[in-house]
Structures are given as structure tokens and as C-alpha cells.
Amino acid sequence: MNIIYTFHALERMRQRGISKELVELRLQSPDKREELEGVYRCVKKINNKVVVVVYRQETE
């Protein structure tokens, strides 16, 4: 899986102490996955905290 992180995403991850590895794990096993007009939202609850990963899948 090739993930390109935006500056906004990296900044939010830094502020919240979320690693790239955690993001990748959430994408692989979300509790809930929604799609609206090509934008995906993966939700995972961990230890009473909710992690939401929002992404758009692009073709090469």
C-alpha cells in the first residue's frame, strides 16, 4: 500500500501522537468504513478513543 500523506494529515498526526503505522493498521481493519463521492472514512475505536482516517484512493 502506497500512502501519500498531506501536510495537514501529518500535522494532525503529530499533534495527536498518531504514527503512520497506526494509520495503516486502521485502514486494514476499521470498525466502520464509509464512502461518499470517492472520499473514504475509516473509523476504529481503541481504548475509548476514536481514530478516524479519511482518504481518497487514486489510480496510478
Distance bins in CASP14 RR format, pairs under 12 A and 6 or more apart:
PFRMAT RR
TARGET T0000
AUTHOR 0000-0000-0000
RMODE 2
METHOD distances of the structure
MODEL  1
1 20 0 0 0 0 0 1 0 0 0 0 0
1 21 0 0 0 0 0 1 0 0 0 0 0
1 23 0 0 0 0 0 1 0 0 0 0 0
1 24 1 0 0 1 0 0 0 0 0 0 0
1 25 0 0 0 0 0 1 0 0 0 0 0
1 27 1 0 0 1 0 0 0 0 0 0 0
1 28 0 0 0 0 1 0 0 0 0 0 0
1 55 0 0 0 0 0 1 0 0 0 0 0
1 57 0 0 0 0 0 1 0 0 0 0 0
2 24 0 0 0 0 0 1 0 0 0 0 0
2 27 0 0 0 0 0 1 0 0 0 0 0
2 55 0 0 0 0 0 1 0 0 0 0 0
2 57 0 0 0 0 0 1 0 0 0 0 0
2 58 0 0 0 0 1 0 0 0 0 0 0
2 59 0 0 0 0 0 1 0 0 0 0 0
2 60 0 0 0 0 1 0 0 0 0 0 0
3 9 0 0 0 0 1 0 0 0 0 0 0
3 10 0 0 0 0 0 1 0 0 0 0 0
3 13 0 0 0 0 0 1 0 0 0 0 0
3 20 1 0 0 1 0 0 0 0 0 0 0
3 21 0 0 0 0 0 1 0 0 0 0 0
3 23 1 0 0 1 0 0 0 0 0 0 0
3 24 1 0 0 1 0 0 0 0 0 0 0
3 26 0 0 0 0 0 1 0 0 0 0 0
3 27 0 0 0 0 1 0 0 0 0 0 0
3 28 0 0 0 0 0 1 0 0 0 0 0
3 53 0 0 0 0 1 0 0 0 0 0 0
3 55 1 0 0 1 0 0 0 0 0 0 0
3 56 0 0 0 0 0 1 0 0 0 0 0
3 57 0 0 0 0 0 1 0 0 0 0 0
3 58 0 0 0 0 0 1 0 0 0 0 0
4 10 0 0 0 0 0 1 0 0 0 0 0
4 20 0 0 0 0 0 1 0 0 0 0 0
4 23 0 0 0 0 0 1 0 0 0 0 0
4 55 0 0 0 0 1 0 0 0 0 0 0
4 56 0 0 0 0 1 0 0 0 0 0 0
4 57 0 0 0 0 0 1 0 0 0 0 0
4 58 0 0 0 0 1 0 0 0 0 0 0
4 60 0 0 0 0 0 1 0 0 0 0 0
5 11 0 0 0 0 1 0 0 0 0 0 0
5 12 0 0 0 0 1 0 0 0 0 0 0
5 13 1 0 0 1 0 0 0 0 0 0 0
5 14 0 0 0 0 0 1 0 0 0 0 0
5 18 0 0 0 0 0 1 0 0 0 0 0
5 19 0 0 0 0 0 1 0 0 0 0 0
5 20 1 0 0 1 0 0 0 0 0 0 0
5 23 0 0 0 0 1 0 0 0 0 0 0
5 24 0 0 0 0 0 1 0 0 0 0 0
5 53 0 0 0 0 0 1 0 0 0 0 0
5 54 0 0 0 0 0 1 0 0 0 0 0
5 55 0 0 0 0 1 0 0 0 0 0 0
6 12 0 0 0 0 1 0 0 0 0 0 0
6 13 0 0 0 0 0 1 0 0 0 0 0
6 54 0 0 0 0 0 1 0 0 0 0 0
6 55 0 0 0 0 1 0 0 0 0 0 0
6 56 0 0 0 0 0 1 0 0 0 0 0
7 13 0 0 0 0 0 1 0 0 0 0 0
7 14 0 0 0 0 0 1 0 0 0 0 0
8 14 0 0 0 0 0 1 0 0 0 0 0
8 15 0 0 0 0 0 1 0 0 0 0 0
8 54 0 0 0 0 0 1 0 0 0 0 0
9 15 0 0 0 0 0 1 0 0 0 0 0
9 16 0 0 0 0 0 1 0 0 0 0 0
9 18 0 0 0 0 1 0 0 0 0 0 0
9 20 0 0 0 0 1 0 0 0 0 0 0
9 23 0 0 0 0 1 0 0 0 0 0 0
9 52 0 0 0 0 0 1 0 0 0 0 0
9 53 0 0 0 0 1 0 0 0 0 0 0
9 54 0 0 0 0 1 0 0 0 0 0 0
9 55 0 0 0 0 1 0 0 0 0 0 0
9 56 0 0 0 0 0 1 0 0 0 0 0
10 16 0 0 0 0 0 1 0 0 0 0 0
10 17 0 0 0 0 0 1 0 0 0 0 0
10 18 0 0 0 0 1 0 0 0 0 0 0
10 19 0 0 0 0 0 1 0 0 0 0 0
10 20 0 0 0 0 1 0 0 0 0 0 0
10 23 0 0 0 0 0 1 0 0 0 0 0
11 17 0 0 0 0 0 1 0 0 0 0 0
11 18 0 0 0 0 0 1 0 0 0 0 0
12 18 1 0 0 1 0 0 0 0 0 0 0
12 23 0 0 0 0 0 1 0 0 0 0 0
12 51 0 0 0 0 0 1 0 0 0 0 0
12 52 0 0 0 0 0 1 0 0 0 0 0
12 53 0 0 0 0 0 1 0 0 0 0 0
12 54 0 0 0 0 0 1 0 0 0 0 0
13 19 1 0 0 1 0 0 0 0 0 0 0
13 20 1 0 0 1 0 0 0 0 0 0 0
13 21 0 0 0 0 0 1 0 0 0 0 0
13 22 0 0 0 0 1 0 0 0 0 0 0
13 23 1 0 0 1 0 0 0 0 0 0 0
13 24 0 0 0 0 0 1 0 0 0 0 0
13 26 0 0 0 0 0 1 0 0 0 0 0
13 51 0 0 0 0 0 1 0 0 0 0 0
13 52 0 0 0 0 0 1 0 0 0 0 0
13 53 0 0 0 0 1 0 0 0 0 0 0
14 20 0 0 0 0 0 1 0 0 0 0 0
16 22 0 0 0 0 1 0 0 0 0 0 0
16 23 0 0 0 0 0 1 0 0 0 0 0
16 49 0 0 0 0 1 0 0 0 0 0 0
16 50 0 0 0 0 0 1 0 0 0 0 0
16 51 0 0 0 0 1 0 0 0 0 0 0
16 52 0 0 0 0 0 1 0 0 0 0 0
16 53 0 0 0 0 0 1 0 0 0 0 0
17 23 0 0 0 0 0 1 0 0 0 0 0
17 49 0 0 0 0 0 1 0 0 0 0 0
17 51 0 0 0 0 0 1 0 0 0 0 0
18 24 0 0 0 0 0 1 0 0 0 0 0
18 25 0 0 0 0 0 1 0 0 0 0 0
18 26 0 0 0 0 1 0 0 0 0 0 0
18 44 0 0 0 0 0 1 0 0 0 0 0
18 46 0 0 0 0 0 1 0 0 0 0 0
18 49 0 0 0 0 0 1 0 0 0 0 0
18 50 0 0 0 0 0 1 0 0 0 0 0
18 51 1 0 0 1 0 0 0 0 0 0 0
18 52 0 0 0 0 0 1 0 0 0 0 0
18 53 0 0 0 0 1 0 0 0 0 0 0
19 25 0 0 0 0 1 0 0 0 0 0 0
19 26 0 0 0 0 0 1 0 0 0 0 0
19 51 0 0 0 0 0 1 0 0 0 0 0
20 26 0 0 0 0 0 1 0 0 0 0 0
20 27 0 0 0 0 0 1 0 0 0 0 0
20 53 0 0 0 0 0 1 0 0 0 0 0
21 27 0 0 0 0 0 1 0 0 0 0 0
21 28 0 0 0 0 0 1 0 0 0 0 0
22 28 0 0 0 0 0 1 0 0 0 0 0
22 29 0 0 0 0 0 1 0 0 0 0 0
22 42 0 0 0 0 0 1 0 0 0 0 0
22 44 0 0 0 0 1 0 0 0 0 0 0
22 46 0 0 0 0 1 0 0 0 0 0 0
22 49 0 0 0 0 0 1 0 0 0 0 0
22 51 1 0 0 1 0 0 0 0 0 0 0
22 53 0 0 0 0 1 0 0 0 0 0 0
23 29 0 0 0 0 0 1 0 0 0 0 0
23 30 0 0 0 0 0 1 0 0 0 0 0
23 42 0 0 0 0 1 0 0 0 0 0 0
23 44 0 0 0 0 0 1 0 0 0 0 0
23 51 0 0 0 0 1 0 0 0 0 0 0
23 52 0 0 0 0 0 1 0 0 0 0 0
23 53 1 0 1 0 0 0 0 0 0 0 0
23 54 0 0 0 0 0 1 0 0 0 0 0
23 55 0 0 0 0 1 0 0 0 0 0 0
24 30 0 0 0 0 0 1 0 0 0 0 0
24 42 0 0 0 0 0 1 0 0 0 0 0
24 44 0 0 0 0 0 1 0 0 0 0 0
24 51 0 0 0 0 0 1 0 0 0 0 0
24 53 0 0 0 0 1 0 0 0 0 0 0
24 55 0 0 0 0 0 1 0 0 0 0 0
25 42 0 0 0 0 0 1 0 0 0 0 0
25 44 0 0 0 0 1 0 0 0 0 0 0
25 46 0 0 0 0 1 0 0 0 0 0 0
25 51 0 0 0 0 1 0 0 0 0 0 0
25 53 0 0 0 0 1 0 0 0 0 0 0
26 32 0 0 0 0 0 1 0 0 0 0 0
26 33 0 0 0 0 0 1 0 0 0 0 0
26 40 0 0 0 0 0 1 0 0 0 0 0
26 41 0 0 0 0 0 1 0 0 0 0 0
26 42 1 0 1 0 0 0 0 0 0 0 0
26 43 0 0 0 0 1 0 0 0 0 0 0
26 44 1 0 1 0 0 0 0 0 0 0 0
26 45 0 0 0 0 0 1 0 0 0 0 0
26 46 0 0 0 0 1 0 0 0 0 0 0
26 49 0 0 0 0 0 1 0 0 0 0 0
26 50 0 0 0 0 0 1 0 0 0 0 0
26 51 1 0 1 0 0 0 0 0 0 0 0
26 52 0 0 0 0 1 0 0 0 0 0 0
26 53 1 0 1 0 0 0 0 0 0 0 0
26 54 0 0 0 0 0 1 0 0 0 0 0
26 55 0 0 0 0 0 1 0 0 0 0 0
27 33 0 0 0 0 1 0 0 0 0 0 0
27 40 0 0 0 0 1 0 0 0 0 0 0
27 41 0 0 0 0 0 1 0 0 0 0 0
27 42 1 0 1 0 0 0 0 0 0 0 0
27 43 0 0 0 0 0 1 0 0 0 0 0
27 44 0 0 0 0 1 0 0 0 0 0 0
27 51 0 0 0 0 0 1 0 0 0 0 0
27 52 0 0 0 0 0 1 0 0 0 0 0
27 53 1 0 1 0 0 0 0 0 0 0 0
27 54 0 0 0 0 0 1 0 0 0 0 0
27 55 1 0 0 1 0 0 0 0 0 0 0
27 57 0 0 0 0 0 1 0 0 0 0 0
28 42 0 0 0 0 1 0 0 0 0 0 0
28 44 0 0 0 0 1 0 0 0 0 0 0
28 53 0 0 0 0 0 1 0 0 0 0 0
29 42 0 0 0 0 1 0 0 0 0 0 0
29 43 0 0 0 0 0 1 0 0 0 0 0
29 44 1 0 0 1 0 0 0 0 0 0 0
29 45 0 0 0 0 0 1 0 0 0 0 0
29 46 0 0 0 0 0 1 0 0 0 0 0
29 51 0 0 0 0 0 1 0 0 0 0 0
29 53 0 0 0 0 0 1 0 0 0 0 0
30 40 0 0 0 0 1 0 0 0 0 0 0
30 41 0 0 0 0 1 0 0 0 0 0 0
30 42 1 1 0 0 0 0 0 0 0 0 0
30 43 1 0 1 0 0 0 0 0 0 0 0
30 44 1 0 1 0 0 0 0 0 0 0 0
30 45 0 0 0 0 1 0 0 0 0 0 0
30 46 0 0 0 0 0 1 0 0 0 0 0
30 50 0 0 0 0 0 1 0 0 0 0 0
30 51 0 0 0 0 1 0 0 0 0 0 0
30 52 0 0 0 0 1 0 0 0 0 0 0
30 53 1 0 0 1 0 0 0 0 0 0 0
30 54 0 0 0 0 0 1 0 0 0 0 0
30 55 0 0 0 0 0 1 0 0 0 0 0
31 41 0 0 0 0 0 1 0 0 0 0 0
31 42 0 0 0 0 1 0 0 0 0 0 0
31 43 1 0 1 0 0 0 0 0 0 0 0
31 44 1 0 1 0 0 0 0 0 0 0 0
31 45 1 0 1 0 0 0 0 0 0 0 0
31 46 0 0 0 0 1 0 0 0 0 0 0
31 50 0 0 0 0 1 0 0 0 0 0 0
31 51 0 0 0 0 1 0 0 0 0 0 0
31 52 0 0 0 0 0 1 0 0 0 0 0
31 53 0 0 0 0 0 1 0 0 0 0 0
32 40 0 0 0 0 0 1 0 0 0 0 0
32 41 0 0 0 0 1 0 0 0 0 0 0
32 42 1 0 0 1 0 0 0 0 0 0 0
32 43 1 0 1 0 0 0 0 0 0 0 0
32 44 0 0 0 0 1 0 0 0 0 0 0
32 45 0 0 0 0 1 0 0 0 0 0 0
32 50 0 0 0 0 1 0 0 0 0 0 0
32 51 0 0 0 0 0 1 0 0 0 0 0
32 52 0 0 0 0 1 0 0 0 0 0 0
32 53 0 0 0 0 0 1 0 0 0 0 0
33 39 0 0 0 0 0 1 0 0 0 0 0
33 40 1 0 0 1 0 0 0 0 0 0 0
33 41 1 0 0 1 0 0 0 0 0 0 0
33 42 1 0 1 0 0 0 0 0 0 0 0
33 43 1 0 0 1 0 0 0 0 0 0 0
33 44 0 0 0 0 1 0 0 0 0 0 0
33 52 0 0 0 0 0 1 0 0 0 0 0
33 53 0 0 0 0 1 0 0 0 0 0 0
33 54 0 0 0 0 0 1 0 0 0 0 0
33 55 0 0 0 0 0 1 0 0 0 0 0
33 57 0 0 0 0 0 1 0 0 0 0 0
34 40 1 0 0 1 0 0 0 0 0 0 0
34 41 1 0 1 0 0 0 0 0 0 0 0
34 42 0 0 0 0 1 0 0 0 0 0 0
34 43 1 0 0 1 0 0 0 0 0 0 0
34 52 0 0 0 0 0 1 0 0 0 0 0
34 53 0 0 0 0 0 1 0 0 0 0 0
34 54 0 0 0 0 1 0 0 0 0 0 0
34 55 0 0 0 0 0 1 0 0 0 0 0
35 41 1 0 0 1 0 0 0 0 0 0 0
35 42 0 0 0 0 0 1 0 0 0 0 0
35 54 0 0 0 0 0 1 0 0 0 0 0
35 55 0 0 0 0 0 1 0 0 0 0 0
35 56 0 0 0 0 0 1 0 0 0 0 0
35 57 0 0 0 0 1 0 0 0 0 0 0
36 54 0 0 0 0 0 1 0 0 0 0 0
36 56 0 0 0 0 0 1 0 0 0 0 0
37 56 0 0 0 0 1 0 0 0 0 0 0
38 54 0 0 0 0 0 1 0 0 0 0 0
38 55 0 0 0 0 1 0 0 0 0 0 0
38 56 1 0 0 1 0 0 0 0 0 0 0
38 57 1 0 0 1 0 0 0 0 0 0 0
38 58 0 0 0 0 1 0 0 0 0 0 0
38 59 0 0 0 0 0 1 0 0 0 0 0
39 53 0 0 0 0 0 1 0 0 0 0 0
39 54 1 0 0 1 0 0 0 0 0 0 0
39 55 1 0 0 1 0 0 0 0 0 0 0
39 56 1 0 1 0 0 0 0 0 0 0 0
39 57 0 0 0 0 1 0 0 0 0 0 0
39 58 0 0 0 0 0 1 0 0 0 0 0
40 52 0 0 0 0 0 1 0 0 0 0 0
40 53 0 0 0 0 1 0 0 0 0 0 0
40 54 1 0 0 1 0 0 0 0 0 0 0
40 55 1 0 1 0 0 0 0 0 0 0 0
40 56 1 0 0 1 0 0 0 0 0 0 0
40 57 1 0 0 1 0 0 0 0 0 0 0
40 58 0 0 0 0 0 1 0 0 0 0 0
41 50 0 0 0 0 0 1 0 0 0 0 0
41 51 0 0 0 0 0 1 0 0 0 0 0
41 52 1 0 0 1 0 0 0 0 0 0 0
41 53 1 0 0 1 0 0 0 0 0 0 0
41 54 1 0 1 0 0 0 0 0 0 0 0
41 55 0 0 0 0 1 0 0 0 0 0 0
41 56 0 0 0 0 0 1 0 0 0 0 0
42 50 0 0 0 0 0 1 0 0 0 0 0
42 51 0 0 0 0 1 0 0 0 0 0 0
42 52 1 0 0 1 0 0 0 0 0 0 0
42 53 1 0 1 0 0 0 0 0 0 0 0
42 54 1 0 0 1 0 0 0 0 0 0 0
42 55 1 0 0 1 0 0 0 0 0 0 0
42 57 0 0 0 0 0 1 0 0 0 0 0
43 49 0 0 0 0 0 1 0 0 0 0 0
43 50 1 0 0 1 0 0 0 0 0 0 0
43 51 1 0 0 1 0 0 0 0 0 0 0
43 52 1 0 1 0 0 0 0 0 0 0 0
43 53 0 0 0 0 1 0 0 0 0 0 0
43 54 0 0 0 0 1 0 0 0 0 0 0
44 50 1 0 0 1 0 0 0 0 0 0 0
44 51 1 0 1 0 0 0 0 0 0 0 0
44 52 0 0 0 0 1 0 0 0 0 0 0
44 53 1 0 0 1 0 0 0 0 0 0 0
45 51 1 0 0 1 0 0 0 0 0 0 0
45 52 0 0 0 0 0 1 0 0 0 0 0
46 52 0 0 0 0 0 1 0 0 0 0 0
END
